[in-house]
Amino acid sequence: MGADWSWSESLYGDLLGIDGGQERLSHYLDSYQPEFTPNEGRDAFVGAAHERKNRHYHDLLASGRVPLRPGVERLMQEVRAAGLRLAIASSSMRANVRALIEHGLSPGAFDWFEAVVTGDDVATKKPDPEIYQRVLERLDLTAADCIAIEDSRNGCDAALAAGLATVVTTSSYTANQAFDGAVVVADSLGEPDQPWHVLAGDGGGASHLDVATLRGLHAAARYR
């Protein structure tokens, strides 16, 4: 595509501060490659590069090389068994969200979610609260009825700005970020045999996030 760039893990971690793949690439061009002038025009270049990245991502998912993090599938199954409602609020493209869910869980698992709002559906991505506001509208619920599980500062800020109690799980990219306002911050959702490590907040003494703990966190947040 006429570009010979290499993003280190550290640089990519910095770029993750920008939500949305095309927005992230545009930010990279502005900040790191201001002299780069693609023949096809900048917008067309960004769109084509993002499409190519998405193809690679889908190939990785299909190969099974992108496993779900600890506790994700378990908690979803427990939530469904408890009769609670699930929704997705993601700045990613809908096709990428669907592929992750259906490869990571099972074909048809996308239908577990009553409301799915993605970057395709909003004018402004996280940390703006629009994505969460649209989810609440589609569920016909108030923020006080729900709890969000996030994995980044932008996501946490978006959920909090929409008024939702928020749980955060960190990654190697976000472990050093501050998550002021989250009810609990942990390194994962955990499993019964693979405990989470609570980094901030009160996990209620639980070894992992299950429905009972989730209910307790939601209730506690209402009285903060």
Z-matrix of the N, CA and C atoms (Angstrom, degrees):
N
C 1 1.458
C 2 1.527 1 111.87
N 3 1.343 2 116.21 1 11.80
C 4 1.447 3 118.89 2 177.02
C 5 1.513 4 114.44 3 82.35
N 6 1.318 5 118.15 4 17.62
C 7 1.462 6 121.07 5 -179.51
C 8 1.521 7 109.00 6 -136.48
N 9 1.318 8 116.50 7 130.57
C 10 1.460 9 121.95 8 -179.70
C 11 1.526 10 108.32 9 -116.96
N 12 1.329 11 115.70 10 77.93
C 13 1.459 12 121.55 11 -176.77
C 14 1.521 13 109.74 12 -117.31
N 15 1.304 14 115.13 13 153.10
C 16 1.460 15 121.01 14 174.75
C 17 1.523 16 108.17 15 -135.69
N 18 1.335 17 115.84 16 123.22
C 19 1.466 18 120.42 17 178.82
C 20 1.518 19 108.97 18 -96.41
N 21 1.317 20 116.26 19 119.47
C 22 1.460 21 120.19 20 174.40
C 23 1.522 22 109.36 21 -71.80
N 24 1.324 23 115.77 22 165.24
C 25 1.462 24 119.34 23 177.83
C 26 1.525 25 110.71 24 -61.49
N 27 1.338 26 115.88 25 -37.15
C 28 1.461 27 120.01 26 179.40
C 29 1.525 28 111.45 27 -65.86
N 30 1.338 29 116.17 28 -44.59
C 31 1.464 30 119.75 29 178.98
C 32 1.518 31 110.57 30 -63.59
N 33 1.326 32 116.38 31 -43.53
C 34 1.465 33 118.88 32 179.73
C 35 1.524 34 110.62 33 -61.66
N 36 1.323 35 116.66 34 -38.31
C 37 1.458 36 119.54 35 176.69
C 38 1.516 37 111.61 36 -59.58
N 39 1.337 38 116.53 37 -41.09
C 40 1.466 39 120.11 38 177.26
C 41 1.524 40 110.84 39 -65.06
N 42 1.322 41 116.54 40 -41.49
C 43 1.464 42 120.56 41 -177.74
C 44 1.520 43 112.16 42 -68.05
N 45 1.328 44 116.92 43 -23.71
C 46 1.466 45 119.53 44 177.97
C 47 1.526 46 112.32 45 -65.62
N 48 1.326 47 116.36 46 -9.45
C 49 1.456 48 119.39 47 172.98
C 50 1.516 49 112.68 48 -67.49
N 51 1.323 50 116.78 49 -12.85
C 52 1.465 51 122.63 50 175.97
C 53 1.518 52 107.81 51 -105.59
N 54 1.323 53 117.85 52 119.33
C 55 1.463 54 121.13 53 179.74
C 56 1.522 55 110.66 54 -82.07
N 57 1.345 56 115.46 55 141.20
C 58 1.458 57 121.59 56 179.16
C 59 1.518 58 110.27 57 97.36
N 60 1.340 59 116.76 58 125.95
C 61 1.457 60 121.01 59 -175.43
C 62 1.514 61 114.18 60 -61.54
N 63 1.321 62 117.65 61 -45.85
C 64 1.460 63 120.09 62 -179.74
C 65 1.523 64 111.05 63 -69.17
N 66 1.322 65 116.37 64 -39.18
C 67 1.467 66 119.68 65 176.56
C 68 1.531 67 111.05 66 -62.66
N 69 1.332 68 115.60 67 -37.95
C 70 1.468 69 120.55 68 -179.98
C 71 1.527 70 110.53 69 -65.44
N 72 1.325 71 116.55 70 -43.28
C 73 1.456 72 120.32 71 179.63
C 74 1.525 73 110.95 72 -67.28
N 75 1.317 74 117.17 73 -39.28
C 76 1.467 75 120.14 74 177.03
C 77 1.527 76 110.68 75 -62.61
N 78 1.322 77 116.29 76 -40.67
C 79 1.464 78 120.64 77 177.36
C 80 1.527 79 110.36 78 -63.18
N 81 1.333 80 117.04 79 -40.33
C 82 1.462 81 120.60 80 178.01
C 83 1.524 82 110.63 81 -60.61
N 84 1.328 83 116.96 82 -44.75
C 85 1.460 84 120.02 83 179.47
C 86 1.525 85 110.78 84 -61.97
N 87 1.317 86 116.44 85 -44.06
C 88 1.468 87 120.30 86 -179.76
C 89 1.523 88 111.94 87 -62.64
N 90 1.334 89 115.77 88 -41.77
C 91 1.463 90 120.30 89 -170.37
C 92 1.524 91 114.27 90 -91.38
N 93 1.345 92 117.16 91 -30.82
C 94 1.455 93 120.17 92 -172.08
C 95 1.526 94 114.10 93 -119.48
N 96 1.314 95 117.83 94 -20.81
C 97 1.468 96 121.06 95 -177.99
C 98 1.530 97 110.22 96 -134.57
N 99 1.334 98 118.06 97 53.40
C 100 1.469 99 119.28 98 -174.34
C 101 1.525 100 113.93 99 -64.06
N 102 1.335 101 117.53 100 -21.23
C 103 1.467 102 120.26 101 -178.87
C 104 1.526 103 112.70 102 -88.95
N 105 1.323 104 117.10 103 -7.64
C 106 1.465 105 120.16 104 -176.90
C 107 1.522 106 110.31 105 -70.78
N 108 1.335 107 115.68 106 126.00
C 109 1.465 108 120.96 107 -179.43
C 110 1.525 109 108.54 108 -129.69
N 111 1.327 110 118.43 109 94.56
C 112 1.467 111 120.42 110 -178.79
C 113 1.520 112 111.52 111 -66.96
N 114 1.328 113 115.68 112 145.61
C 115 1.461 114 120.72 113 -178.20
C 116 1.518 115 112.22 114 -60.36
N 117 1.334 116 116.39 115 -36.47
C 118 1.458 117 120.26 116 -175.58
C 119 1.518 118 113.22 117 -83.30
N 120 1.320 119 117.06 118 0.11
C 121 1.457 120 120.30 119 -176.78
C 122 1.515 121 110.38 120 95.70
N 123 1.300 122 115.81 121 148.45
C 124 1.456 123 120.45 122 -173.04
C 125 1.521 124 113.01 123 -62.78
N 126 1.321 125 118.19 124 -47.46
C 127 1.468 126 120.33 125 -176.81
C 128 1.520 127 111.21 126 -62.10
N 129 1.338 128 115.93 127 -41.96
C 130 1.462 129 119.74 128 179.41
C 131 1.524 130 110.43 129 -65.85
N 132 1.329 131 116.99 130 -39.80
C 133 1.462 132 120.71 131 178.53
C 134 1.526 133 110.90 132 -62.11
N 135 1.325 134 116.21 133 -47.98
C 136 1.465 135 120.40 134 -179.64
C 137 1.524 136 110.54 135 -60.31
N 138 1.332 137 116.94 136 -43.76
C 139 1.460 138 120.36 137 179.44
C 140 1.516 139 112.25 138 -62.34
N 141 1.343 140 116.69 139 -43.17
C 142 1.464 141 120.43 140 -179.15
C 143 1.525 142 111.14 141 -68.57
N 144 1.336 143 117.18 142 -41.12
C 145 1.463 144 120.53 143 179.07
C 146 1.523 145 110.78 144 -64.20
N 147 1.318 146 116.20 145 -40.50
C 148 1.461 147 119.99 146 179.34
C 149 1.526 148 110.60 147 -66.37
N 150 1.311 149 117.30 148 -39.60
C 151 1.466 150 120.45 149 178.30
C 152 1.530 151 110.77 150 -63.65
N 153 1.331 152 116.53 151 -41.40
C 154 1.468 153 119.70 152 178.58
C 155 1.527 154 110.43 153 -64.35
N 156 1.326 155 116.57 154 -42.73
C 157 1.466 156 120.19 155 177.45
C 158 1.515 157 111.01 156 -59.15
N 159 1.326 158 116.75 157 -41.45
C 160 1.463 159 120.64 158 179.78
C 161 1.523 160 111.58 159 -63.21
N 162 1.321 161 117.30 160 -37.43
C 163 1.471 162 120.09 161 177.84
C 164 1.525 163 110.24 162 -63.02
N 165 1.323 164 116.77 163 -43.55
C 166 1.470 165 120.09 164 177.98
C 167 1.532 166 110.55 165 -62.54
N 168 1.320 167 115.80 166 -41.00
C 169 1.466 168 120.76 167 -179.91
C 170 1.523 169 110.83 168 -61.99
N 171 1.322 170 116.76 169 -44.80
C 172 1.465 171 120.25 170 179.43
C 173 1.527 172 110.55 171 -64.43
N 174 1.332 173 117.17 172 -37.05
C 175 1.466 174 120.18 173 177.28
C 176 1.533 175 110.71 174 -63.47
N 177 1.335 176 116.93 175 -41.69
C 178 1.463 177 120.66 176 178.08
C 179 1.524 178 111.12 177 -62.93
N 180 1.327 179 116.40 178 -42.77
C 181 1.464 180 119.74 179 178.27
C 182 1.522 181 110.94 180 -61.61
N 183 1.319 182 116.08 181 -45.56
C 184 1.464 183 120.55 182 -177.54
C 185 1.527 184 111.54 183 -64.04
N 186 1.339 185 116.60 184 -28.38
C 187 1.467 186 120.38 185 -179.00
C 188 1.525 187 112.29 186 -82.59
N 189 1.328 188 117.14 187 -6.63
C 190 1.458 189 120.71 188 -179.60
C 191 1.508 190 114.65 189 80.70
N 192 1.332 191 117.47 190 15.01
C 193 1.465 192 120.76 191 -176.58
C 194 1.529 193 113.50 192 -91.81
N 195 1.338 194 116.67 193 7.43
C 196 1.471 195 120.03 194 176.93
C 197 1.527 196 107.65 195 -125.03
N 198 1.325 197 117.80 196 79.11
C 199 1.468 198 120.22 197 -178.05
C 200 1.527 199 111.38 198 -72.40
N 201 1.323 200 115.49 199 154.07
C 202 1.457 201 119.90 200 173.20
C 203 1.528 202 109.68 201 -68.35
N 204 1.302 203 116.39 202 152.62
C 205 1.460 204 120.86 203 179.15
C 206 1.534 205 110.31 204 -74.08
N 207 1.344 206 117.11 205 160.49
C 208 1.468 207 119.89 206 -177.87
C 209 1.527 208 112.38 207 -55.11
N 210 1.321 209 114.78 208 132.92
C 211 1.454 210 121.23 209 174.19
C 212 1.509 211 116.26 210 90.18
N 213 1.321 212 117.95 211 -13.56
C 214 1.467 213 119.72 212 -174.18
C 215 1.526 214 111.14 213 -65.41
N 216 1.328 215 116.96 214 -55.99
C 217 1.464 216 119.25 215 -178.19
C 218 1.529 217 110.70 216 -64.13
N 219 1.322 218 117.04 217 -43.31
C 220 1.465 219 120.07 218 179.94
C 221 1.522 220 111.51 219 -57.39
N 222 1.334 221 117.15 220 -48.74
C 223 1.460 222 119.89 221 -176.96
C 224 1.525 223 111.16 222 -65.10
N 225 1.322 224 117.30 223 -38.79
C 226 1.468 225 119.21 224 177.98
C 227 1.521 226 110.94 225 -61.92
N 228 1.312 227 116.48 226 -42.85
C 229 1.463 228 119.72 227 179.33
C 230 1.529 229 110.77 228 -65.19
N 231 1.323 230 117.43 229 -39.67
C 232 1.463 231 120.74 230 178.91
C 233 1.527 232 110.93 231 -66.29
N 234 1.316 233 116.69 232 -40.66
C 235 1.466 234 120.97 233 178.54
C 236 1.525 235 110.39 234 -62.59
N 237 1.314 236 116.18 235 -43.10
C 238 1.469 237 119.85 236 178.97
C 239 1.526 238 110.54 237 -64.76
N 240 1.334 239 116.56 238 -42.52
C 241 1.465 240 120.01 239 -179.39
C 242 1.526 241 111.38 240 -64.28
N 243 1.335 242 116.49 241 -28.77
C 244 1.464 243 120.94 242 179.73
C 245 1.525 244 112.40 243 -82.87
N 246 1.323 245 116.61 244 -3.23
C 247 1.456 246 120.24 245 178.91
C 248 1.515 247 114.19 246 77.96
N 249 1.324 248 117.03 247 17.55
C 250 1.460 249 120.93 248 177.32
C 251 1.526 250 110.02 249 -85.11
N 252 1.303 251 116.14 250 160.85
C 253 1.460 252 121.44 251 -175.19
C 254 1.528 253 110.68 252 -98.75
N 255 1.317 254 114.88 253 141.84
C 256 1.458 255 121.75 254 -178.59
C 257 1.523 256 110.22 255 -112.98
N 258 1.318 257 115.91 256 146.12
C 259 1.463 258 121.53 257 175.01
C 260 1.522 259 108.41 258 -147.07
N 261 1.316 260 115.61 259 161.90
C 262 1.462 261 121.82 260 177.80
C 263 1.520 262 108.56 261 -123.35
N 264 1.335 263 115.40 262 133.92
C 265 1.466 264 122.34 263 173.70
C 266 1.524 265 106.46 264 -128.84
N 267 1.327 266 117.38 265 99.54
C 268 1.460 267 121.25 266 -172.41
C 269 1.519 268 111.12 267 -133.86
N 270 1.327 269 116.34 268 139.51
C 271 1.461 270 120.79 269 175.22
C 272 1.524 271 112.04 270 -77.90
N 273 1.333 272 117.82 271 -9.24
C 274 1.463 273 121.32 272 178.51
C 275 1.523 274 110.77 273 -70.77
N 276 1.322 275 115.18 274 165.96
C 277 1.459 276 120.39 275 176.79
C 278 1.529 277 109.05 276 -70.18
N 279 1.328 278 116.27 277 148.23
C 280 1.460 279 120.78 278 -178.53
C 281 1.526 280 111.51 279 -57.47
N 282 1.326 281 117.38 280 -42.02
C 283 1.464 282 119.93 281 -178.49
C 284 1.524 283 111.09 282 -61.27
N 285 1.328 284 117.14 283 -37.10
C 286 1.463 285 120.31 284 178.94
C 287 1.521 286 111.59 285 -70.68
N 288 1.328 287 116.55 286 -39.55
C 289 1.465 288 120.29 287 177.74
C 290 1.522 289 110.17 288 -63.29
N 291 1.325 290 116.47 289 -46.24
C 292 1.468 291 120.09 290 179.23
C 293 1.525 292 110.89 291 -60.09
N 294 1.330 293 116.78 292 -44.98
C 295 1.463 294 119.99 293 -178.82
C 296 1.527 295 111.22 294 -62.31
N 297 1.329 296 117.29 295 -42.26
C 298 1.463 297 120.40 296 179.10
C 299 1.521 298 111.12 297 -62.06
N 300 1.328 299 117.03 298 -45.37
C 301 1.462 300 121.05 299 -178.51
C 302 1.524 301 110.81 300 -64.97
N 303 1.311 302 117.18 301 -46.37
C 304 1.467 303 119.88 302 -173.09
C 305 1.523 304 112.48 303 -76.78
N 306 1.329 305 118.13 304 -29.17
C 307 1.465 306 119.40 305 174.81
C 308 1.525 307 110.77 306 -82.19
N 309 1.338 308 116.90 307 -36.47
C 310 1.456 309 120.29 308 -177.33
C 311 1.514 310 113.29 309 -77.17
N 312 1.334 311 116.55 310 -31.98
C 313 1.462 312 121.26 311 -179.44
C 314 1.519 313 109.91 312 -107.75
N 315 1.319 314 116.37 313 -84.86
C 316 1.459 315 119.97 314 179.05
C 317 1.517 316 108.53 315 -165.99
N 318 1.338 317 117.79 316 156.39
C 319 1.456 318 119.46 317 173.85
C 320 1.529 319 109.76 318 -56.35
N 321 1.309 320 116.18 319 133.52
C 322 1.455 321 120.33 320 -178.52
C 323 1.513 322 113.94 321 93.51
N 324 1.345 323 117.70 322 -10.93
C 325 1.465 324 120.30 323 -178.14
C 326 1.523 325 112.29 324 -66.40
N 327 1.317 326 117.17 325 -21.17
C 328 1.463 327 120.26 326 177.53
C 329 1.524 328 110.51 327 -59.45
N 330 1.323 329 115.98 328 -28.89
C 331 1.470 330 120.33 329 -178.98
C 332 1.526 331 112.78 330 -75.82
N 333 1.317 332 118.28 331 -5.52
C 334 1.460 333 120.39 332 175.35
C 335 1.527 334 111.34 333 -66.87
N 336 1.310 335 116.47 334 -20.40
C 337 1.463 336 121.61 335 -171.11
C 338 1.525 337 110.35 336 -100.25
N 339 1.331 338 115.43 337 120.19
C 340 1.460 339 120.37 338 -177.11
C 341 1.518 340 112.59 339 -70.13
N 342 1.300 341 116.87 340 -30.48
C 343 1.463 342 121.37 341 178.84
C 344 1.521 343 108.26 342 -135.19
N 345 1.318 344 116.04 343 132.03
C 346 1.460 345 121.74 344 175.92
C 347 1.526 346 107.27 345 -130.78
N 348 1.308 347 116.24 346 114.33
C 349 1.462 348 121.43 347 176.53
C 350 1.525 349 107.15 348 -120.24
N 351 1.330 350 116.23 349 125.55
C 352 1.458 351 121.54 350 -175.56
C 353 1.524 352 110.10 351 -125.32
N 354 1.323 353 114.60 352 -178.33
C 355 1.455 354 119.63 353 -179.25
C 356 1.509 355 114.01 354 -60.41
N 357 1.335 356 116.69 355 -22.51
C 358 1.464 357 120.40 356 177.29
C 359 1.522 358 112.17 357 -67.39
N 360 1.329 359 116.86 358 -21.81
C 361 1.466 360 121.80 359 -167.56
C 362 1.520 361 114.60 360 -99.18
N 363 1.321 362 117.80 361 -6.58
C 364 1.465 363 119.34 362 -172.50
C 365 1.522 364 111.34 363 -126.77
N 366 1.314 365 114.66 364 157.50
C 367 1.459 366 120.42 365 177.70
C 368 1.524 367 111.18 366 -81.98
N 369 1.338 368 116.62 367 -31.31
C 370 1.464 369 121.42 368 -176.16
C 371 1.522 370 109.47 369 -132.53
N 372 1.317 371 116.55 370 126.04
C 373 1.460 372 121.42 371 -176.61
C 374 1.527 373 110.87 372 -87.41
N 375 1.321 374 114.78 373 175.49
C 376 1.458 375 120.21 374 178.64
C 377 1.536 376 109.89 375 -55.27
N 378 1.324 377 118.82 376 142.07
C 379 1.468 378 129.17 377 17.39
C 380 1.529 379 115.84 378 -84.75
N 381 1.320 380 117.65 379 4.11
C 382 1.462 381 118.93 380 174.18
C 383 1.535 382 108.74 381 -62.40
N 384 1.328 383 118.91 382 142.42
C 385 1.469 384 120.97 383 -177.01
C 386 1.525 385 115.07 384 -80.64
N 387 1.340 386 118.46 385 3.56
C 388 1.469 387 119.97 386 -173.31
C 389 1.522 388 112.86 387 -54.87
N 390 1.328 389 117.66 388 -42.68
C 391 1.465 390 120.47 389 -178.42
C 392 1.526 391 110.46 390 -58.43
N 393 1.324 392 116.95 391 -45.95
C 394 1.465 393 119.83 392 179.62
C 395 1.523 394 111.89 393 -68.98
N 396 1.298 395 117.20 394 -36.34
C 397 1.465 396 119.90 395 178.48
C 398 1.524 397 110.87 396 -62.50
N 399 1.316 398 116.39 397 -38.87
C 400 1.471 399 119.58 398 178.59
C 401 1.528 400 111.55 399 -69.84
N 402 1.321 401 116.96 400 -37.25
C 403 1.466 402 119.57 401 175.75
C 404 1.522 403 110.21 402 -60.13
N 405 1.321 404 117.19 403 -46.47
C 406 1.462 405 120.95 404 -179.95
C 407 1.524 406 111.14 405 -61.27
N 408 1.326 407 116.81 406 -39.86
C 409 1.465 408 120.37 407 177.99
C 410 1.522 409 110.72 408 -61.84
N 411 1.327 410 116.74 409 -43.92
C 412 1.469 411 120.09 410 -177.15
C 413 1.528 412 111.73 411 -70.14
N 414 1.311 413 116.59 412 -31.70
C 415 1.465 414 120.18 413 177.17
C 416 1.524 415 111.93 414 -81.69
N 417 1.328 416 116.52 415 -15.81
C 418 1.469 417 122.59 416 -174.12
C 419 1.523 418 110.05 417 57.63
N 420 1.334 419 115.02 418 47.39
C 421 1.459 420 122.47 419 178.31
C 422 1.525 421 109.44 420 -127.54
N 423 1.320 422 116.05 421 161.31
C 424 1.456 423 120.35 422 172.64
C 425 1.521 424 109.08 423 -93.91
N 426 1.319 425 115.75 424 164.42
C 427 1.461 426 119.86 425 178.21
C 428 1.522 427 111.48 426 -59.66
N 429 1.329 428 116.87 427 -33.64
C 430 1.468 429 120.60 428 -179.33
C 431 1.519 430 112.52 429 -66.80
N 432 1.338 431 117.25 430 -17.16
C 433 1.463 432 121.27 431 179.78
C 434 1.526 433 112.43 432 -82.99
N 435 1.322 434 117.45 433 -10.63
C 436 1.465 435 120.84 434 -166.72
C 437 1.528 436 111.88 435 -126.16
N 438 1.317 437 114.29 436 165.89
C 439 1.461 438 121.83 437 171.31
C 440 1.523 439 107.60 438 -137.45
N 441 1.321 440 116.55 439 140.07
C 442 1.464 441 121.92 440 -178.55
C 443 1.519 442 110.26 441 -105.61
N 444 1.327 443 115.62 442 147.25
C 445 1.462 444 121.51 443 171.46
C 446 1.520 445 106.58 444 -117.74
N 447 1.316 446 116.56 445 119.75
C 448 1.455 447 122.00 446 -174.45
C 449 1.527 448 111.18 447 -123.83
N 450 1.342 449 115.00 448 171.94
C 451 1.459 450 118.61 449 -177.76
C 452 1.526 451 113.08 450 -138.66
N 453 1.336 452 117.85 451 12.93
C 454 1.457 453 120.39 452 -179.08
C 455 1.522 454 109.89 453 -151.92
N 456 1.330 455 115.69 454 164.33
C 457 1.460 456 120.27 455 177.06
C 458 1.521 457 110.55 456 -63.58
N 459 1.335 458 117.21 457 -43.54
C 460 1.460 459 119.60 458 179.51
C 461 1.519 460 111.29 459 -61.11
N 462 1.325 461 116.70 460 -42.56
C 463 1.458 462 120.20 461 179.62
C 464 1.510 463 111.91 462 -65.82
N 465 1.332 464 116.10 463 -42.51
C 466 1.462 465 120.56 464 178.37
C 467 1.524 466 110.42 465 -61.92
N 468 1.325 467 116.67 466 -44.93
C 469 1.464 468 120.09 467 179.79
C 470 1.523 469 111.42 468 -62.06
N 471 1.338 470 116.92 469 -40.02
C 472 1.466 471 120.59 470 179.90
C 473 1.518 472 111.07 471 -63.80
N 474 1.334 473 116.33 472 -46.39
C 475 1.462 474 120.40 473 -179.21
C 476 1.523 475 111.29 474 -64.42
N 477 1.326 476 116.50 475 -44.18
C 478 1.463 477 119.86 476 179.85
C 479 1.525 478 111.27 477 -64.79
N 480 1.331 479 116.77 478 -39.16
C 481 1.463 480 120.04 479 179.42
C 482 1.520 481 111.66 480 -65.15
N 483 1.340 482 116.09 481 -27.87
C 484 1.467 483 120.56 482 176.59
C 485 1.523 484 111.52 483 -83.15
N 486 1.333 485 116.99 484 -4.92
C 487 1.460 486 121.12 485 176.29
C 488 1.507 487 115.74 486 93.89
N 489 1.346 488 118.59 487 11.61
C 490 1.461 489 121.55 488 -176.92
C 491 1.522 490 112.10 489 -90.97
N 492 1.328 491 116.10 490 139.39
C 493 1.457 492 120.36 491 165.24
C 494 1.524 493 107.47 492 -61.48
N 495 1.337 494 116.65 493 139.55
C 496 1.461 495 119.12 494 -170.20
C 497 1.521 496 112.36 495 -134.71
N 498 1.329 497 115.06 496 129.55
C 499 1.460 498 123.98 497 171.24
C 500 1.522 499 106.92 498 -101.20
N 501 1.324 500 117.29 499 138.84
C 502 1.464 501 120.67 500 179.44
C 503 1.521 502 109.60 501 -122.79
N 504 1.339 503 115.78 502 133.42
C 505 1.457 504 121.03 503 168.19
C 506 1.521 505 107.44 504 -111.65
N 507 1.312 506 116.40 505 131.08
C 508 1.457 507 121.04 506 -175.94
C 509 1.528 508 110.90 507 -90.81
N 510 1.316 509 115.00 508 168.85
C 511 1.461 510 122.51 509 173.12
C 512 1.523 511 107.28 510 -135.08
N 513 1.315 512 116.70 511 -177.55
C 514 1.464 513 119.31 512 178.02
C 515 1.522 514 111.18 513 -62.58
N 516 1.332 515 116.89 514 -24.97
C 517 1.460 516 120.69 515 179.81
C 518 1.526 517 112.75 516 -80.77
N 519 1.324 518 117.41 517 -24.77
C 520 1.467 519 119.78 518 -171.78
C 521 1.526 520 113.63 519 -119.21
N 522 1.322 521 117.45 520 3.85
C 523 1.469 522 120.46 521 -173.30
C 524 1.520 523 112.80 522 -59.89
N 525 1.331 524 117.46 523 -27.56
C 526 1.464 525 120.31 524 -177.49
C 527 1.522 526 112.94 525 -97.73
N 528 1.318 527 117.51 526 4.58
C 529 1.456 528 119.98 527 178.31
C 530 1.527 529 110.28 528 -79.27
N 531 1.318 530 115.37 529 154.15
C 532 1.468 531 121.04 530 175.69
C 533 1.520 532 108.89 531 -92.69
N 534 1.320 533 116.20 532 136.35
C 535 1.463 534 121.00 533 -178.44
C 536 1.528 535 109.93 534 -123.55
N 537 1.314 536 114.85 535 54.90
C 538 1.460 537 120.16 536 178.95
C 539 1.523 538 109.90 537 -58.13
N 540 1.321 539 115.88 538 132.14
C 541 1.459 540 120.51 539 178.41
C 542 1.506 541 114.13 540 101.19
N 543 1.339 542 118.27 541 -19.47
C 544 1.466 543 120.55 542 177.95
C 545 1.527 544 109.71 543 -69.84
N 546 1.334 545 116.66 544 144.68
C 547 1.467 546 118.98 545 179.72
C 548 1.521 547 111.24 546 -72.87
N 549 1.319 548 116.68 547 -31.86
C 550 1.461 549 120.59 548 174.48
C 551 1.521 550 107.94 549 -155.47
N 552 1.326 551 115.93 550 145.86
C 553 1.463 552 123.15 551 175.79
C 554 1.520 553 107.07 552 -124.96
N 555 1.336 554 116.88 553 128.06
C 556 1.463 555 121.30 554 -178.39
C 557 1.517 556 109.35 555 -139.72
N 558 1.328 557 115.59 556 167.14
C 559 1.457 558 119.42 557 -178.19
C 560 1.519 559 112.77 558 -79.96
N 561 1.331 560 117.72 559 -12.93
C 562 1.463 561 122.72 560 177.91
C 563 1.522 562 107.57 561 -170.35
N 564 1.319 563 116.16 562 179.99
C 565 1.465 564 120.04 563 172.72
C 566 1.522 565 110.96 564 -80.26
N 567 1.334 566 115.81 565 -20.14
C 568 1.453 567 120.81 566 178.28
C 569 1.519 568 113.51 567 77.50
N 570 1.322 569 114.69 568 167.40
C 571 1.459 570 123.94 569 174.92
C 572 1.531 571 107.45 570 -135.35
N 573 1.332 572 118.13 571 160.99
C 574 1.469 573 118.82 572 177.56
C 575 1.531 574 113.12 573 -53.82
N 576 1.332 575 116.84 574 -34.37
C 577 1.464 576 120.10 575 179.67
C 578 1.526 577 112.40 576 -104.72
N 579 1.325 578 117.28 577 9.58
C 580 1.464 579 122.66 578 179.81
C 581 1.531 580 107.97 579 -143.18
N 582 1.331 581 117.28 580 77.20
C 583 1.464 582 120.86 581 -171.17
C 584 1.523 583 113.18 582 -59.89
N 585 1.332 584 113.85 583 147.78
C 586 1.453 585 118.99 584 171.88
C 587 1.526 586 109.17 585 -77.07
N 588 1.320 587 116.16 586 162.43
C 589 1.455 588 121.73 587 173.71
C 590 1.527 589 107.04 588 -116.13
N 591 1.314 590 115.93 589 113.15
C 592 1.463 591 120.78 590 -178.82
C 593 1.524 592 108.42 591 -77.84
N 594 1.328 593 115.52 592 123.12
C 595 1.459 594 122.12 593 -176.30
C 596 1.520 595 112.52 594 -97.71
N 597 1.321 596 116.43 595 -26.30
C 598 1.466 597 121.30 596 179.19
C 599 1.516 598 108.31 597 -158.60
N 600 1.321 599 116.39 598 149.80
C 601 1.456 600 120.21 599 -178.85
C 602 1.519 601 111.22 600 86.05
N 603 1.308 602 115.33 601 -171.17
C 604 1.469 603 122.35 602 -175.55
C 605 1.519 604 109.82 603 -119.85
N 606 1.321 605 116.11 604 110.89
C 607 1.456 606 121.06 605 178.47
C 608 1.512 607 113.46 606 -83.68
N 609 1.311 608 117.93 607 7.66
C 610 1.459 609 121.37 608 176.94
C 611 1.509 610 114.27 609 68.42
N 612 1.318 611 117.28 610 18.16
C 613 1.458 612 120.34 611 179.91
C 614 1.514 613 114.03 612 79.56
N 615 1.334 614 117.72 613 3.25
C 616 1.469 615 120.98 614 -179.34
C 617 1.523 616 110.53 615 -73.60
N 618 1.327 617 115.80 616 151.52
C 619 1.462 618 120.17 617 177.93
C 620 1.521 619 112.19 618 -87.82
N 621 1.329 620 116.19 619 -14.15
C 622 1.458 621 121.62 620 -179.81
C 623 1.524 622 107.77 621 -161.36
N 624 1.311 623 116.44 622 166.83
C 625 1.459 624 120.16 623 -179.78
C 626 1.522 625 109.41 624 -87.60
N 627 1.329 626 116.12 625 113.36
C 628 1.456 627 121.52 626 174.21
C 629 1.524 628 108.10 627 -121.42
N 630 1.322 629 116.92 628 -176.98
C 631 1.462 630 120.18 629 -175.82
C 632 1.522 631 111.19 630 -62.88
N 633 1.327 632 117.41 631 -41.38
C 634 1.462 633 120.01 632 -179.77
C 635 1.527 634 111.16 633 -61.69
N 636 1.327 635 116.35 634 -43.58
C 637 1.463 636 120.13 635 178.76
C 638 1.521 637 110.79 636 -66.82
N 639 1.327 638 115.97 637 -39.18
C 640 1.461 639 120.47 638 178.56
C 641 1.527 640 110.61 639 -61.61
N 642 1.314 641 116.12 640 -43.44
C 643 1.474 642 119.85 641 177.55
C 644 1.533 643 110.50 642 -62.10
N 645 1.327 644 116.17 643 -41.63
C 646 1.453 645 119.85 644 -179.94
C 647 1.520 646 112.49 645 -63.94
N 648 1.329 647 116.65 646 -41.13
C 649 1.459 648 120.80 647 178.07
C 650 1.521 649 111.16 648 -65.34
N 651 1.326 650 115.52 649 -40.06
C 652 1.464 651 120.08 650 178.98
C 653 1.519 652 110.38 651 -63.71
N 654 1.318 653 116.43 652 -44.66
C 655 1.465 654 120.30 653 -179.78
C 656 1.527 655 110.95 654 -65.06
N 657 1.328 656 116.62 655 -42.53
C 658 1.464 657 120.13 656 -178.85
C 659 1.519 658 111.24 657 -64.20
N 660 1.332 659 116.20 658 -36.51
C 661 1.467 660 120.05 659 -178.38
C 662 1.516 661 111.83 660 -64.68
N 663 1.306 662 116.88 661 -28.54
C 664 1.466 663 120.20 662 -177.66
C 665 1.518 664 111.72 663 -71.41
N 666 1.332 665 116.72 664 -17.16
C 667 1.467 666 120.21 665 -177.60
C 668 1.523 667 112.32 666 -112.38
N 669 1.328 668 116.18 667 13.42
C 670 1.467 669 119.78 668 179.88
C 671 1.524 670 110.03 669 -76.73
